[in-house]
């Protein structure tokens, strides 16, 4: 399936459908190169929570997640104890999965052990996004050898819920790769964004 034409005359990647929140996310956030370490950390954690769910589910709960996880400040999250984890398990505004919550804490500890999370991730791409030219959704991979390489690196450092499929979704969301379809109006816009 190629880009879907919307009522405003713009072609968009079909995965965002017609949901206003999803369309806004597609048009303003997804695929934009992100270089801020804290923002990258937040998106990686949220992609871990997405595992087995749809992204729109996480998107609708994103503000609840931010409130529940202290703004995704890793220095606070890294110190969460069993009482805090239990309170998160009672929070209906987030995905209440103990393994994912505990993984977020472990990943915060791993993040704090790295001097520059952003520079480390972008180092896998020499600091610039990989520009893809996919024409149909069926052309877009679920994971790549590079995602597998980053996944192995993050796991070795202590991150959890960072398998290659999760990592590739993260790479797409944070603009490490430009996977907007070529006939999507955002493909050229995202491509034109400058390197760091």
HUCOR-V632865 format. One line per field, one symbol per residue. ss: DSSP state (h for helix, s for strand, l for the rest). phi: phi as a letter, one per 40 degrees, with the letter a starting at -180 (. if undefined). A space follows every 10 residues. Layout:
# HUCOR-V632865
ss: ???
phi: ???
This chain:
# HUCOR-V632865
ss: lllsslllll sslhhhlllh hhhhhhhhll llllllhhhh hhhhhhhhhh llllhhhhhh hhhhhhhhlh hhlhhhhlll lhhhhhhhhl lllllllhhh hhhhhhhhhh hhllllhhhh hhhlllllls slllllhhhl llllhhhhhh hhhhhhllll lllhhhhhhh hhhlllssll llllhhhhhh hlllll
phi: .cdcccccgb cbdcccfbcd ccccddcbbc gcdbbcdccc cdcccccccc dgbcccccdc bdcccdccbf gfccccdcbd bccccccccc cccbccbdcc cccccccccc cccbcadccc ccccbfgbcc ccbcbbdccc ccabdccccc dcccccchcb fbcdcccccc ccccgcbcbc ccccccdccc cccccd
